[in-house]
Amino acid sequence: MPNLRSVIPLVAGLAIGATGAVLFVQSMPPPEGSAEERIEKLEADLKKANNRVTTLEGADPTGRNRPGRTMKDNLRSIADDFRNGRPVTPDDVFRATQPLIRDLSPLFDRMRTKELQRRSDTMAGELARKYSLNAAQQGALKNWLDQRAEEEAKRYTAIISQEGVRMEDLNEATHDIRLDDGLETFMQGTLTGEKLAAFQTERMQERVNRVQDEADMKMERLDRIVTLDDEQRGKVFGMLARGARDFDPAMQFEGVGTGTALTGKSKQDAILSVLRPDQKAAYEAERDKQRAETEKELGSMGLSLPADWNERDFLGF
């Protein structure tokens, strides 16, 4: 997971989301059917959301009798905190805009679905070429991928809208979209014989590559700080591999065992248990350095670090 500094741009991006939504409507390519009708529907959703925000904010200017705080209330509190020198984190700024984001969620769903459907076109074309799918199979695959695009868009919007979500959670969710989750099951009902066997072999190799690349990347980050020996590298790689999203017990990695499971402790604690005292000291020194740099960068914008920053894994384990 990237450190906090890498998600700072999300604060600004989400704050101007409504403007981006309007620009998207204006530039959206014509869908099936009437383009004008589609655009009118999106504009109606945006207008409805804006009207709802106006109604909520005007119903009780004091905010004392409302069941929940509005975006205007939240932003006023943020401004008061800034003026009075109280700490304000990027998460605070994001949560101040959540009422508007929730009201615009139908529009955001359509925007992200449209984006993901463009990816599904590429994936469908590649699979059709590799496995010589007929027209009916291609149509079924495209429909399935489009449905996955819609599901992933709704999942992301649900994360944005939930209480207590952090900026780092959003950043992780943005990079965690997988249209091909469940593709193995779909293709089992589409391919047979040698084609199915070839697909399964290639998919397993793709997953092995993902796991190996992820584990190698994270291990190298740690190695640059603490200089792992060969035995430590094997243990850390195994732990990171077992913790990867795509890991399967059937996977084999040349020259490296799979290590031990991370049951009963966090990934970070398990990996730190492999280090010598001097290496742990180097790790903690780097963590403190990263904290100071992040704190300085946020401070230049008048923001503060979240209280739990030290508990967050700054190397993305």
Secondary structure, DSSP 8 states (H G I E B T S, - for coil): ---GGGGHHHHHHHHTHHHHHHHHHHH----SS-HHHHHHHHHHHHHHHHHHHHHHHHH-TT-TT-SS--HHHHHHHHHHHHHTT----HHHHHHHTHHHHHHTHHHHHHHHHHHHHHHHHHHHHHHHHHTT--HHHHHHHHHHHHHHHHHHHHHHHHHHHSTT--HHHHHHHHTT--TTTTHHHHHHTT--HHHHHHHHHHHHHHHHHHHHHHHHHHHHHHHHHH---HHHHHHHHHHHHHTSTT--TT---TT-------TTS-HHHHHHTTS-HHHHHHHHHHHHHHHHHHHHHHHTTT----TTGGGS-TT--
